[in-house]
Amino acid sequence: MSDYLVKALAYEGQVRAYAVRTTNTISEAQRRHQTWPTASAALGRAMTAGVMMGAMLKGDSQLTIKIEGGGPIGAILVDSNAKGEVRGYVTNPHVHFDLNQYGKLDVARAVGTNGMLTVVKDLGLRDFFTGQVPLVSGELGEDFTYYFVSSEQVPSSVGVGVLVNPDQTILAAGGFIIQLMPNTEEKTITEIEERLKSIPPVSKMIENGLTPEEILNELLGEGNVKILETLPVAFVCRCSRERIANAIISLGADEIQEMIDEQGHAEASCHFCNETYHFTKQELEELKRIAQSPSE
């Protein structure tokens, strides 16, 4: 099954909802960064939340999520946009612990709880929108829930999960976001709260083959959900050889000459996708020539 996201309304427009399958997307992140299981779960949860938050945007808008909890995993960085494209990395991918007291990967221990969750939205305006909240659990689902309530004043429930195989590959990943509109009736809120208490973890539902539409039916009740749109989801990085070359040119001719003198070549890696770009001495000479010439 391909990864995709659904946007929906429920309870006659009182509730806005998103659900997504991200198994292939998180598998690609795990493959590129060679993350160990607990790091995979942390990165996967953050990317899953990120792709749903990106789907809330319009047009060419995009957002960046940074999670710094003071734990051994270091910072988590995620980029996403309104097209279902997401990329991300953790500072220290080789972090893993024994399961926690609930028999789950100990994401909170890896992330830490002494720090902040920051969301920066580029909406194509002059200024970026920035929201920041302290981490409340380090498990990330609760932290994103707190972000929506505190920073965007939208009562929400966020569920994100990742299951990892014994060989460190990704078995299942996905998530949901449920948001209450200002006119939501008390009985609707109570009904949703009761359902949330009884459903299995979202990663388990994905493992069992449930589609994003079926997950929303589990969460909100069959017959209550109206699907508005589906969106393909994938790990997509915006880096390219051309971008790296332009970055080298921006260093200036003198610094490029230093590279040529000291190493005779250059190598640059993208943090987000781990792609490495090599530039030979001849290519550096050409970039130096461009750096020296007046802009065309």
TITITI-535314 format. One line per 5 residues: number of its first residue (from 1); for each residue x, z, y of C-alpha. Coordinates in Angstrom, 1 decimal. Layout:
// residues N
NUM> X/Z/Y  ...
// end
This chain:
// residues 296
1> 0.0/0.0/0.0  1.3/-0.9/3.5  1.5/1.8/6.2  -1.3/1.7/8.8  -3.1/3.8/11.2
6> -6.8/4.1/12.0  -8.5/5.2/15.2  -12.0/6.5/15.0  -14.8/8.4/16.7  -17.0/11.0/14.9
11> -20.1/13.0/15.4  -21.6/10.5/17.8  -18.5/10.3/20.0  -17.9/14.1/20.2  -14.7/13.8/18.3
16> -11.7/11.4/18.5  -9.6/11.0/15.4  -6.5/9.3/14.1  -5.1/9.1/10.5  -2.0/7.4/9.3
21> -0.1/6.6/6.1  3.7/6.5/6.9  5.2/6.6/3.4  7.1/3.3/3.8  8.1/4.1/7.4
26> 9.6/7.4/6.6  11.3/5.9/3.5  13.0/3.5/5.8  14.2/6.3/8.1  15.4/8.3/5.0
31> 17.3/5.2/3.7  18.9/4.5/7.0  20.0/8.0/7.8  20.5/9.3/4.2  18.6/12.5/5.1
36> 18.4/15.3/2.6  14.9/16.6/1.6  14.3/19.3/4.3  15.7/17.0/7.0  13.5/14.2/5.7
41> 10.4/16.4/5.9  11.2/17.4/9.5  12.0/13.9/10.7  9.0/12.5/8.8  6.6/14.9/10.3
46> 7.9/14.3/13.8  7.8/10.5/13.3  4.3/10.7/11.9  3.0/12.7/14.8  4.9/10.3/17.1
51> 3.3/7.1/15.8  -0.2/8.6/16.2  0.6/9.7/19.8  2.0/6.3/20.5  -1.3/4.8/19.3
56> -3.1/6.7/22.0  -1.2/4.6/24.6  -2.1/1.2/25.9  -0.3/-2.1/26.4  3.5/-1.8/26.7
61> 3.5/2.0/27.2  5.9/4.1/25.1  6.8/7.7/24.6  9.8/9.8/23.5  9.6/13.1/21.6
66> 12.4/15.5/21.6  12.4/18.7/19.4  15.1/21.2/19.9  14.5/24.5/18.0  18.0/25.8/17.7
71> 18.0/25.3/13.9  20.8/23.7/11.8  19.1/20.3/11.9  19.8/20.0/15.6  17.7/17.9/17.9
76> 15.0/15.5/16.5  14.4/12.4/18.6  11.5/10.0/18.1  10.4/6.9/20.0  7.0/5.2/19.5
81> 4.7/2.8/21.3  1.1/1.5/21.4  1.9/-1.2/18.7  2.5/1.1/15.8  6.3/0.9/16.0
86> 8.3/4.1/15.6  11.9/5.1/15.2  13.7/8.4/15.0  16.7/10.4/13.9  17.9/14.0/13.5
91> 21.3/15.2/14.7  22.3/16.6/11.3  20.6/14.7/8.5  22.4/16.6/5.7  20.3/19.8/5.9
96> 18.4/21.2/2.9  17.2/24.7/1.8  15.3/26.2/-1.1  11.5/26.0/-0.9  9.9/28.6/1.3
101> 7.5/31.3/0.1  4.6/28.8/0.0  6.6/26.5/-2.3  7.1/23.9/0.4  10.2/22.4/2.1
106> 11.4/25.0/4.6  11.0/22.8/7.8  10.7/25.8/10.1  14.1/27.1/9.0  15.7/23.7/9.5
111> 14.1/23.0/12.9  14.3/26.6/14.2  11.7/28.3/16.4  13.8/29.1/19.5  13.3/26.0/21.6
116> 11.1/23.3/23.0  9.0/20.3/22.1  9.2/17.7/24.9  7.1/14.5/25.3  8.1/11.9/27.8
121> 5.6/9.0/28.4  6.6/5.8/30.1  3.2/4.4/31.2  4.8/1.6/33.3  4.3/3.6/36.5
126> 7.0/4.7/38.9  7.3/8.2/37.4  7.3/9.2/33.8  4.8/11.8/32.5  6.6/14.8/30.9
131> 5.0/17.6/29.0  7.0/20.5/27.4  5.9/23.5/25.4  7.8/26.1/23.4  7.9/25.7/19.7
136> 5.4/28.1/18.1  6.2/27.7/14.4  8.8/25.1/13.8  6.6/23.6/11.1  5.7/20.9/13.6
141> 2.0/20.3/12.8  1.2/23.6/14.6  3.7/22.8/17.4  2.0/19.4/18.1  -1.4/21.1/18.0
146> -0.1/23.6/20.6  1.3/20.8/22.7  -2.0/19.0/23.0  -3.9/22.2/23.8  -1.4/23.5/26.3
151> 0.1/20.4/27.9  -2.7/17.9/27.8  -5.6/20.4/27.7  -7.2/18.7/24.7  -8.4/20.9/21.9
156> -6.8/19.3/18.8  -5.8/19.8/15.2  -2.6/18.0/14.0  -1.7/17.7/10.3  1.5/16.0/9.2
161> 3.2/16.1/5.8  6.0/14.6/3.8  6.6/14.8/0.0  10.1/14.1/-1.2  11.1/12.9/-4.7
166> 13.8/14.7/-6.8  16.1/11.7/-6.0  15.6/12.3/-2.2  13.4/9.3/-1.7  10.0/9.7/-0.1
171> 7.0/10.1/-2.3  4.2/10.3/0.3  3.9/10.8/4.1  1.1/10.7/6.6  -0.9/12.7/9.0
176> -4.0/13.1/11.2  -5.0/14.2/14.6  -8.5/15.4/15.4  -9.4/15.9/19.1  -12.5/17.5/20.6
181> -14.2/15.8/23.5  -15.6/17.9/26.4  -19.1/17.6/25.1  -18.5/18.7/21.5  -21.2/21.0/20.2
186> -20.4/24.4/18.8  -21.9/23.6/15.4  -19.7/20.5/15.2  -16.6/22.6/15.9  -17.6/25.1/13.2
191> -18.2/22.4/10.7  -14.8/20.8/11.3  -13.1/24.2/11.2  -14.6/24.9/7.8  -13.6/21.5/6.4
196> -10.0/22.0/7.7  -9.8/25.2/5.7  -10.7/23.6/2.4  -8.9/20.2/2.4  -5.7/19.7/0.5
201> -2.4/19.0/2.5  -2.4/15.5/4.0  0.7/14.5/2.1  -1.1/15.4/-1.2  -4.1/13.3/-0.2
206> -1.7/10.4/0.5  0.0/10.9/-2.8  -3.4/10.8/-4.5  -3.9/7.4/-3.0  -6.4/8.2/-0.2
211> -6.4/5.7/2.6  -6.4/6.8/6.2  -10.2/6.0/6.4  -10.8/8.2/3.3  -8.7/11.0/4.8
216> -10.9/11.0/7.9  -14.0/11.1/5.7  -12.5/14.2/4.0  -11.8/15.8/7.3  -15.0/14.9/9.1
221> -17.6/14.1/6.5  -18.6/10.7/5.1  -21.2/9.1/7.4  -19.9/10.9/10.5  -16.9/8.6/11.1
226> -16.9/5.3/13.0  -13.7/3.3/12.6  -12.7/1.7/15.9  -9.4/0.0/15.1  -6.6/-0.3/12.5
231> -3.0/-0.7/13.4  0.0/-1.6/11.1  2.8/0.9/11.3  6.5/0.4/10.7  10.0/1.6/11.5
236> 11.2/-0.7/14.2  14.3/-0.3/16.3  14.8/-2.0/19.6  18.6/-2.1/19.3  20.3/-5.5/19.0
241> 23.8/-7.0/19.2  22.9/-8.4/22.6  22.0/-5.0/23.9  25.2/-3.4/22.7  27.2/-6.3/24.2
246> 25.5/-5.8/27.5  26.3/-2.0/27.3  30.0/-2.9/26.7  30.0/-5.3/29.7  28.5/-2.6/31.9
251> 31.7/-0.5/31.2  33.7/-2.9/33.3  36.7/-5.1/32.6  39.3/-2.3/32.8  37.6/-0.2/30.1
256> 37.1/-3.3/27.9  40.8/-4.1/28.3  41.6/-0.5/27.1  39.6/-1.1/24.0  41.5/-4.3/23.3
261> 44.9/-2.7/23.9  44.2/0.5/21.9  42.1/-0.7/19.0  42.0/-4.5/19.2  38.2/-4.4/18.4
266> 35.1/-2.3/19.0  32.4/-0.7/16.9  29.1/0.8/18.1  26.3/2.4/16.1  22.7/2.9/17.0
271> 21.6/6.6/16.6  18.0/5.5/15.8  18.6/3.1/13.0  22.3/3.6/12.0  23.0/-0.1/12.4
276> 26.7/-0.7/13.2  27.8/-3.6/15.4  31.4/-4.9/15.2  33.1/-6.8/18.0  36.4/-8.6/17.4
281> 39.3/-8.9/19.9  38.1/-12.4/20.8  34.6/-11.2/21.4  35.8/-8.4/23.6  37.9/-10.9/25.6
286> 34.7/-12.9/26.2  32.8/-9.8/27.2  35.6/-8.8/29.6  35.5/-12.3/31.1  31.7/-11.8/31.7
291> 32.3/-8.4/33.2  34.8/-9.9/35.6  32.7/-12.8/36.7  30.2/-12.4/39.5  26.6/-11.9/38.3
296> 24.8/-15.1/37.9
// end
